[in-house]
Amino acid sequence: MKKYTILSIICLLIGFFVGRRTIKHEEVTRYVQGETIRDTITRFIPDTVYLPGELKYKYVYEIDTVYKDVPIVNHDATMMATIKDWNQIREYNKLLFDDTSGKLSLDLMVQYNELQCLSYAFTPLYKEMAIVERRIFEPFVSISMLHLDSFSFGGGFFYHNVGVRVEYSFYGLSVGVLYKL
């Protein structure tokens, strides 16, 4: 019995030191989404104002009753079309970028030939790098009870996910193969 105890202690020490030496390091990179930053700007003061040149109309043509092949400009309809175009609200929604630095989208509203509203939303992405340590060789010790009066003890090791187990009891020696999920 003394021989088995010394042999078990030696196996435990060897397994401990070999297990400490066989560690695999992996670098894991993942991107974590940050908090979205939003803002809306509604009051704009122009930086530069240019003097207008010629007024541009939205021309509306009608066909002359006398000369059917010559179109004539309808002044009233042209003025109404120009005013409707000037009063029209135009909205623009653009995604400027969506990559590893984050996501930026712009919403613009134009009316009366001026920028009325500018909204943006920026969601940053943060890069997280972690080093994961995985043991390649893992020794283990086991003690089990078969009945109230019989015990067994043993040990073994795992190499990656496959393991070998040896167990001694008063009824004999048992050997097994294990798989870690």
Backbone bond lengths (Angstrom), bond angles and torsions (degrees), N, CA, C in turn:
res aa  C-N    CA-C-N  psi(-1)  N-CA   C-N-CA  omega(-1)  CA-C   N-CA-C  phi
1 M - - - 1.455 - - 1.525 110.56 -
2 K 1.345 116.63 -36.14 1.459 121.50 179.98 1.531 110.14 -63.50
3 K 1.338 115.85 -36.14 1.469 121.41 179.44 1.531 110.66 -64.09
4 Y 1.352 118.00 -41.44 1.468 121.93 179.52 1.523 111.88 -68.44
5 T 1.303 117.11 -34.40 1.461 120.89 178.72 1.526 110.59 -67.77
6 I 1.311 116.92 -44.97 1.471 120.36 178.76 1.522 109.97 -66.15
7 L 1.324 117.15 -41.42 1.464 120.75 178.15 1.525 111.09 -62.98
8 S 1.328 117.84 -39.34 1.472 121.38 178.44 1.523 111.23 -65.25
9 I 1.327 117.40 -42.24 1.473 120.93 179.51 1.526 110.35 -65.31
10 I 1.315 117.61 -41.56 1.472 120.99 178.43 1.522 110.17 -63.62
11 C 1.341 117.33 -42.92 1.477 120.47 178.43 1.531 111.10 -63.52
12 L 1.320 116.30 -39.54 1.468 119.52 178.01 1.521 111.52 -63.01
13 L 1.330 117.76 -44.83 1.466 120.81 -179.79 1.527 111.47 -65.30
14 I 1.320 117.31 -43.70 1.470 120.70 178.27 1.532 109.85 -62.38
15 G 1.325 116.36 -44.70 1.464 119.99 179.15 1.516 112.53 -63.50
16 F 1.338 116.28 -37.28 1.467 120.10 178.92 1.525 111.03 -63.46
17 F 1.330 117.28 -49.88 1.461 120.18 -176.94 1.519 112.82 -70.67
18 V 1.321 117.82 -37.32 1.470 120.41 176.49 1.525 109.93 -67.06
19 G 1.315 116.54 -38.38 1.467 120.56 178.95 1.512 112.85 -65.55
20 R 1.311 117.12 -34.72 1.468 120.23 179.05 1.525 111.57 -71.16
21 R 1.309 117.92 -27.85 1.471 121.76 -177.82 1.523 113.07 -82.14
22 T 1.292 118.29 -22.15 1.469 121.14 -173.72 1.524 110.50 -104.62
23 I 1.314 115.87 74.91 1.473 122.03 177.67 1.526 107.72 -119.53
24 K 1.316 115.97 131.51 1.462 122.06 -179.60 1.529 108.56 -102.21
25 H 1.328 117.00 130.45 1.463 122.68 179.78 1.524 109.43 -102.79
26 E 1.338 116.61 130.12 1.466 122.37 176.05 1.511 108.90 -125.55
27 E 1.330 116.18 140.22 1.457 121.31 177.69 1.527 108.43 -100.86
28 V 1.324 116.78 122.74 1.459 122.99 -177.54 1.527 108.24 -113.42
29 T 1.347 116.33 127.24 1.462 121.73 178.55 1.513 108.90 -115.29
30 R 1.337 116.06 132.85 1.460 120.36 175.30 1.516 108.19 -143.78
31 Y 1.331 115.10 155.52 1.456 121.92 -178.99 1.524 108.75 -107.45
32 V 1.342 115.49 127.61 1.453 122.12 -178.16 1.524 108.24 -108.79
33 Q 1.331 115.70 130.58 1.463 121.16 -178.25 1.524 109.15 -77.87
34 G 1.343 115.70 130.49 1.458 121.51 178.60 1.517 111.88 -88.53
35 E 1.321 115.62 -174.20 1.458 121.16 -179.73 1.530 109.79 -77.77
36 T 1.327 117.11 137.36 1.457 122.49 -177.46 1.528 110.00 -74.96
37 I 1.339 115.24 134.09 1.465 122.12 177.79 1.520 107.10 -104.46
38 R 1.335 117.53 124.46 1.462 122.56 -178.16 1.521 109.55 -127.57
39 D 1.332 115.82 147.80 1.459 120.66 174.45 1.523 108.31 -159.47
40 T 1.342 115.65 155.45 1.458 122.96 177.78 1.520 108.01 -131.83
41 I 1.329 116.41 131.56 1.465 122.68 178.51 1.521 107.09 -114.76
42 T 1.349 116.28 127.06 1.468 119.40 -177.03 1.522 113.38 -120.25
43 R 1.297 119.24 -16.58 1.477 120.91 -179.65 1.519 109.12 -110.61
44 F 1.316 114.36 115.82 1.461 120.18 -177.41 1.514 110.00 -117.86
45 I 1.304 115.65 139.09 1.459 122.04 171.96 1.524 105.49 -117.18
46 P 1.351 116.88 122.03 1.465 118.53 -176.62 1.529 112.22 -66.87
47 D 1.316 115.23 141.98 1.462 120.66 177.12 1.516 110.95 -76.21
48 T 1.315 117.41 -39.93 1.463 122.67 -178.07 1.520 108.28 -137.70
49 V 1.338 116.13 134.37 1.460 121.80 176.28 1.525 107.20 -121.56
50 Y 1.332 116.52 126.48 1.459 121.90 179.56 1.525 109.29 -100.63
51 L 1.308 116.24 144.13 1.462 120.51 176.29 1.525 108.73 -69.02
52 P 1.325 116.49 138.07 1.463 118.32 -176.67 1.524 111.65 -71.81
53 G 1.274 113.06 150.39 1.463 119.02 173.99 1.514 108.10 -92.30
54 E 1.257 115.31 -126.81 1.451 121.63 179.51 1.529 109.56 -77.99
55 L 1.327 117.37 139.20 1.452 122.12 179.11 1.525 109.15 -70.74
56 K 1.323 115.95 132.08 1.458 120.31 -178.92 1.516 108.70 -102.14
57 Y 1.312 115.08 123.51 1.460 121.65 -179.54 1.524 109.47 -102.17
58 K 1.321 115.23 159.06 1.459 122.28 168.51 1.526 105.50 -95.06
59 Y 1.316 116.12 95.13 1.470 120.78 -173.13 1.523 111.18 -69.59
60 V 1.349 114.52 137.18 1.456 122.99 173.77 1.523 106.33 -119.03
61 Y 1.316 116.35 122.50 1.466 121.81 -177.85 1.519 109.76 -103.24
62 E 1.324 113.98 149.03 1.467 120.56 171.33 1.530 107.29 -132.52
63 I 1.296 115.62 154.86 1.466 120.51 -176.46 1.533 108.87 -88.80
64 D 1.311 113.66 131.55 1.472 120.49 179.59 1.524 109.56 -69.80
65 T 1.324 116.19 144.07 1.458 120.04 179.54 1.521 112.04 -76.81
66 V 1.317 117.13 -27.11 1.468 119.98 -178.99 1.521 109.90 -85.31
67 Y 1.309 115.74 -54.63 1.463 120.26 178.69 1.537 107.94 -104.61
68 K 1.319 118.06 95.93 1.466 123.02 -172.46 1.519 112.96 -70.08
69 D 1.305 119.41 -21.12 1.452 121.12 -177.91 1.529 112.67 -93.35
70 V 1.338 118.84 -1.88 1.462 121.94 -179.24 1.534 108.89 -110.56
71 P 1.367 117.79 115.11 1.459 118.77 177.40 1.528 111.10 -78.21
72 I 1.330 115.41 144.99 1.462 121.81 -179.48 1.534 107.72 -118.77
73 V 1.343 116.42 141.57 1.461 121.69 179.18 1.521 108.81 -77.01
74 N 1.328 116.17 126.86 1.460 122.22 174.39 1.528 106.55 -90.66
75 H 1.351 117.04 108.95 1.467 121.93 -173.30 1.528 112.40 -65.43
76 D 1.319 118.03 -42.38 1.465 120.41 -178.72 1.529 111.11 -66.33
77 A 1.327 116.39 -45.13 1.462 120.53 179.33 1.535 110.59 -66.61
78 T 1.335 117.65 -35.77 1.461 121.54 177.40 1.516 110.93 -64.54
79 M 1.327 117.76 -43.82 1.474 121.35 178.87 1.534 110.52 -64.00
80 M 1.337 117.56 -41.97 1.463 121.21 179.52 1.538 110.78 -65.07
81 A 1.323 117.62 -41.77 1.466 121.39 179.53 1.523 110.31 -65.75
82 T 1.328 117.25 -38.63 1.465 121.18 178.69 1.525 110.54 -66.63
83 I 1.320 118.49 -42.05 1.469 121.97 179.55 1.530 110.35 -68.46
84 K 1.338 118.28 -40.18 1.464 120.76 177.71 1.533 110.83 -62.92
85 D 1.330 116.06 -40.28 1.465 120.05 178.08 1.533 110.40 -65.96
86 W 1.326 117.14 -38.42 1.461 121.61 -179.93 1.536 110.59 -67.83
87 N 1.335 117.73 -35.99 1.466 122.74 -179.88 1.531 113.06 -80.55
88 Q 1.301 117.23 -14.72 1.462 121.47 -174.75 1.533 111.05 -64.78
89 I 1.324 115.60 139.19 1.467 121.45 177.03 1.528 108.03 -95.76
90 R 1.318 115.33 127.33 1.466 121.16 178.84 1.530 107.92 -116.72
91 E 1.329 116.10 127.82 1.458 121.33 178.03 1.526 109.43 -114.42
92 Y 1.319 115.54 137.97 1.458 122.27 179.69 1.527 108.02 -125.38
93 N 1.322 116.48 127.51 1.467 122.87 176.86 1.520 107.17 -120.59
94 K 1.320 116.63 114.91 1.458 121.04 -176.84 1.524 110.33 -129.10
95 L 1.326 115.36 137.42 1.455 122.43 171.90 1.525 106.36 -97.17
96 L 1.336 117.03 110.44 1.460 120.36 -175.67 1.524 112.19 -75.99
97 F 1.322 117.22 -45.48 1.460 118.94 174.61 1.516 109.77 -156.29
98 D 1.326 114.80 153.05 1.463 123.50 176.59 1.523 106.20 -147.46
99 D 1.332 116.03 89.05 1.459 120.48 -175.19 1.528 109.72 -142.01
100 T 1.331 117.27 -156.97 1.460 121.22 -175.95 1.521 113.43 -70.96
101 S 1.333 119.16 -14.41 1.463 120.20 176.84 1.520 112.11 -90.33
102 G 1.326 118.19 -15.98 1.462 121.06 177.73 1.513 111.40 142.63
103 K 1.334 114.42 -161.06 1.466 121.23 -177.91 1.529 107.95 -135.91
104 L 1.354 115.96 129.48 1.460 121.15 179.50 1.525 108.74 -128.81
105 S 1.337 115.49 124.75 1.458 120.34 177.51 1.523 109.18 -126.62
106 L 1.348 115.39 145.22 1.467 122.96 -179.43 1.518 109.65 -120.75
107 D 1.331 116.04 141.56 1.458 123.30 173.49 1.525 107.21 -125.75
108 L 1.332 116.50 122.03 1.466 122.06 -178.71 1.519 109.66 -119.28
109 M 1.352 116.58 146.24 1.450 121.46 174.42 1.528 107.55 -131.00
110 V 1.340 116.61 125.54 1.463 123.00 -177.71 1.527 108.35 -119.97
111 Q 1.350 116.03 130.98 1.460 122.63 175.34 1.519 107.68 -151.39
112 Y 1.332 117.55 150.98 1.474 124.58 -178.75 1.526 111.16 57.12
113 N 1.315 115.80 31.65 1.449 122.35 178.45 1.530 111.68 64.45
114 E 1.339 116.75 26.37 1.458 122.77 179.01 1.529 109.50 -136.91
115 L 1.317 114.78 154.04 1.452 120.58 173.91 1.527 107.89 -76.99
116 Q 1.325 117.32 118.82 1.460 121.74 -176.38 1.533 112.33 -94.90
117 C 1.337 117.26 -36.68 1.457 120.21 -173.46 1.528 109.32 -149.92
118 L 1.318 115.90 136.56 1.460 122.70 176.08 1.525 107.58 -130.06
119 S 1.323 116.41 119.93 1.468 121.47 178.03 1.521 108.38 -123.23
120 Y 1.334 115.06 142.43 1.457 118.60 176.99 1.519 109.17 -137.18
121 A 1.330 114.66 156.34 1.465 122.04 175.85 1.528 107.30 -140.16
122 F 1.331 115.65 122.26 1.458 121.42 179.84 1.521 108.56 -120.93
123 T 1.336 115.79 124.05 1.457 122.14 176.72 1.520 107.45 -116.09
124 P 1.340 117.57 107.03 1.467 119.19 -178.48 1.524 111.88 -77.92
125 L 1.322 115.92 154.37 1.462 123.03 172.60 1.523 107.84 -115.77
126 Y 1.315 115.62 131.48 1.450 121.48 178.85 1.517 109.26 -107.63
127 K 1.317 115.52 136.51 1.455 121.39 -178.79 1.527 108.69 -90.56
128 E 1.331 116.12 123.41 1.463 121.90 177.08 1.520 108.64 -113.39
129 M 1.297 114.97 128.37 1.462 119.89 177.22 1.522 107.76 -117.78
130 A 1.318 116.49 133.54 1.459 121.73 179.79 1.524 109.05 -133.25
131 I 1.310 115.34 145.48 1.459 121.03 175.89 1.524 106.76 -104.68
132 V 1.317 115.24 120.08 1.465 122.13 -178.23 1.520 108.08 -104.08
133 E 1.329 115.29 129.69 1.460 120.03 178.18 1.530 108.53 -102.55
134 R 1.307 115.63 127.75 1.467 120.96 177.76 1.521 108.30 -124.17
135 R 1.297 114.13 134.73 1.452 118.53 179.57 1.524 109.45 -84.40
136 I 1.302 115.62 131.73 1.465 121.31 178.43 1.527 109.51 -86.17
137 F 1.309 116.21 -43.07 1.460 122.11 -177.51 1.526 107.82 -116.17
138 E 1.348 117.18 119.36 1.461 121.59 -178.25 1.520 110.06 -127.70
139 P 1.304 117.38 111.80 1.468 118.89 174.78 1.536 110.06 -82.17
140 F 1.323 116.42 157.95 1.461 120.31 176.42 1.525 109.55 -148.52
141 V 1.315 115.41 160.34 1.457 123.91 178.85 1.518 107.07 -123.58
142 S 1.335 117.47 143.78 1.465 119.94 179.76 1.520 110.13 -136.15
143 I 1.312 115.13 146.98 1.458 123.29 173.47 1.518 105.71 -134.10
144 S 1.337 117.59 133.16 1.456 120.33 179.85 1.520 110.41 -138.25
145 M 1.300 113.71 160.84 1.457 120.56 179.91 1.529 107.30 -121.86
146 L 1.335 116.73 120.99 1.448 120.81 179.56 1.529 110.30 -85.54
147 H 1.306 116.82 -50.83 1.465 124.44 176.38 1.519 106.62 -130.36
148 L 1.279 116.65 -179.80 1.461 118.53 179.04 1.529 112.49 -68.36
149 D 1.290 116.40 -20.13 1.465 118.66 -177.41 1.521 113.92 -109.65
150 S 1.360 119.17 0.34 1.469 119.18 -179.33 1.532 110.40 -131.09
151 F 1.300 113.22 133.77 1.458 121.08 178.88 1.518 109.04 -121.22
152 S 1.328 114.57 159.52 1.462 119.21 172.96 1.529 108.11 -138.50
153 F 1.310 115.12 151.30 1.465 120.55 177.93 1.513 108.37 -137.83
154 G 1.324 114.57 155.49 1.457 118.43 -178.55 1.509 111.00 -175.12
155 G 1.288 113.74 -161.25 1.460 119.99 -178.77 1.499 110.18 -174.95
156 G 1.305 113.92 -176.02 1.453 118.94 179.85 1.507 109.93 175.31
157 F 1.310 114.86 -160.18 1.469 118.82 179.64 1.514 109.41 -151.27
158 F 1.334 113.81 156.88 1.458 122.69 171.08 1.516 107.81 -110.56
159 Y 1.315 116.05 134.04 1.458 121.18 171.19 1.521 105.89 -117.51
160 H 1.344 116.66 111.26 1.467 124.98 -167.69 1.528 107.81 58.57
161 N 1.310 120.63 -105.35 1.467 121.56 -178.66 1.521 113.38 -115.61
162 V 1.300 118.19 -0.55 1.465 122.19 -178.55 1.530 108.43 -106.56
163 G 1.332 115.22 134.77 1.455 118.99 -177.38 1.512 112.78 -129.22
164 V 1.335 115.09 159.54 1.458 123.32 176.80 1.529 106.43 -123.77
165 R 1.356 116.41 137.23 1.456 121.54 -176.63 1.525 108.67 -129.51
166 V 1.324 115.12 137.46 1.463 122.13 173.80 1.518 106.14 -125.91
167 E 1.360 115.51 130.28 1.460 119.44 -177.55 1.534 108.68 -133.85
168 Y 1.318 115.10 134.84 1.477 121.03 -179.32 1.523 108.54 -113.25
169 S 1.315 115.29 132.51 1.464 121.36 173.45 1.524 107.80 -133.85
170 F 1.318 116.43 177.87 1.468 120.32 179.87 1.526 111.32 -69.82
171 Y 1.344 117.21 -16.52 1.467 121.30 179.39 1.521 112.49 -89.99
172 G 1.341 117.98 -11.78 1.453 120.33 178.75 1.519 112.11 143.98
173 L 1.301 114.21 -169.10 1.463 121.97 -176.49 1.516 109.13 -103.12
174 S 1.336 117.01 138.04 1.467 121.43 -179.59 1.530 107.88 -125.36
175 V 1.343 115.61 136.86 1.479 121.93 179.89 1.522 107.58 -122.71
176 G 1.358 116.97 140.44 1.462 119.78 -179.99 1.521 112.06 -146.74
177 V 1.314 114.50 161.71 1.464 121.82 176.34 1.517 107.24 -115.30
178 L 1.344 116.95 135.81 1.464 122.76 -177.10 1.523 110.10 -121.13
179 Y 1.342 115.07 154.85 1.462 120.97 175.16 1.525 108.33 -132.60
180 K 1.317 116.38 128.08 1.460 121.85 -178.34 1.523 109.06 -94.67
181 L 1.323 117.46 126.34 1.474 121.47 179.09 1.500 111.77 -85.14
